[in-house]
């Protein structure tokens, strides 16, 4: 056992971490790139963002609302990916821990005592 966990569980935890890292960082980078592109447009392209789209709605309003759309899209994409890729592995880890007699409440209480003392 490594760190108090069965080796199979430790390996699955590392795989779960690798999967999440490989998915989350590119998604975060894309969202941040879009965010900074919008900020750049708002700061340095006043004629572009001031252009009217419909009535009194201009490109700046469209870009601002698009940030909410991007945020919602990131959440939906992550939730779908997690359900398909990460949740089954997390369930397998949980089953292995329960089968090994791991008590999460006792472990949490122990961690809390260590943090307090």
N, C-alpha and C positions, 0 to 999 in steps of 0.2 A: 504494500500500500504506500502511496505517495501523498504526503500531506494529510494523512488520515482518510483518504479516499481510495477506493479500489482502483487499480491501474486502468481498467476498462473505462471507468467513469472519468478518470483524469484525462485519458486520451480523447474521450467524447467531448469533454469540456474544452480541451484545446482545439478540437475540430470546430466546435460551435463558435469559439472566438475567432478562428481563422475565417470561417464562412461569413460571419457578421462583418469583420474588418474588410474583407474583399468586396462586400456589397455596399456597406455604409459609406466608406470613404469616397468612392467615386460619385455616389449619389449626393453626398454633402458637397463635394467639389463642384458638381454641376449646378446645384442650387445656389451656392455662393457666387459662382461665376455669373449666373443670371442676375442675382441681387446686385453685384457690383456693376454689371453692365447697365442695369436700370439706373443706379445711382450716377454712373458716369454720364449717361444720356441726359438725366435731369440736370446735372451740374454743367456739362460742357456743350450741350446741343439745345440751347433754348429755342431756336427757331423750329427745330424738329418737334420737340415736345409741346410747343405752343400751337402746333398745327391742329386745326379743328377736324374732328372726325365726323361727328353728327351734332348739329345744334351747338350747344355750348360745351359739349364734351370734347376735350382735346386729347392728344396722345399721352400727356402726363397722367390724366385720369385713367386711361386705359392701362398704362404701365403700372400704376399704383394698384389697381384692381387685379392685375395679372400676378402680382406678388402673392395675393391671397390664393389665387388659383394654383400657383406653383407650390405653395406650402401645402395645400390640400392634396395635390397630386403626389408630392413626396410622401405624405402620410399614407395615402392609399397604396402607392407602390411598395412602401416598406411593409405595410400590413399584409399585402398579398404575398410578398416574398417570404416574410416570416412564417406565415401559415404553411407555405409550401416547403420551405427549406429548413428553417430553424426550429419551428415548433415540434416536428416529429423527433428531431434529435434531442431537444429538451425533454420531451416526454420519455424517451428512452433512458436518458440520464436519471430522471426522476424515478422510473421503475427500477433501475439498477440500485439506486440508493435505498429505496424502500425494501427491496429484496435483501440488501446487505444489512438491514436493520438500522440504517441511518435515521436519526431523529432530528428533523430540522428545527423543532422548537428548542430542544436541548442544545443544539449547536448555536442557535441564535442567542440563547441565554448565556452560554459560555462566552461567546464573542462580546456580548454586552458587558459581562463581568470583566473581561480582559481590557476593554476600552475604558471602563470606569476606573480600573485599578492600575 
